[in-house]
């Protein structure tokens, strides 16, 4: 049962991050300041859903991998460290800083610099979480084949 929960938590986290990223890009392309504020506010509130999903993914992954070794497990663990670093250092602070800047109609260098960092770190986390999902599916196939 734990593998199914782990997969669900990870998929939810990936979907939330991809939704944040897509909302940001879409509102930037549209260029409507009201929509940008709505997206930034929604992302900040969405952290209340994302952070627990990432924590639960990490905890369940550690539990599942505690007796496993190998290159796939090692790669997943290394990627999770980068994902956590990006989230703590770049993504959460960016999400919280961009809300008031967007509400004030700030579109200057500070806003766009932070926005660029957020998009790059978000794209990195989407990629890394996708690789972890791929490797998790490979591990589950191996487990199913050996059972």
Number of C-alpha atoms within 10 A of each C-alpha: 5 11 14 11 14 22 17 15 22 25 18 17 23 22 15 19 21 17 14 22 20 14 19 21 15 15 18 15 10 10 11 11 17 13 17 24 21 17 23 26 18 15 25 21 13 16 18 10 14 20 14 13 21 21 15 18 22 19 13 20 23 15 14 14 15 10 7 11 9 8 9 16 20 13 13 20 17 13 18 20 12 15 21 16 14 19 20 12 11 18 24 16 14 23 23 16 16 24 22 14 16 20 15 11 14 15 13 9 9 12 17 13 12 18 20 13 15 23 19 16 22 21 15 15 24 20 16 19 22 15 15 21 17 13 17 20 13 13 14 13 12 11 10 9 8 7 6
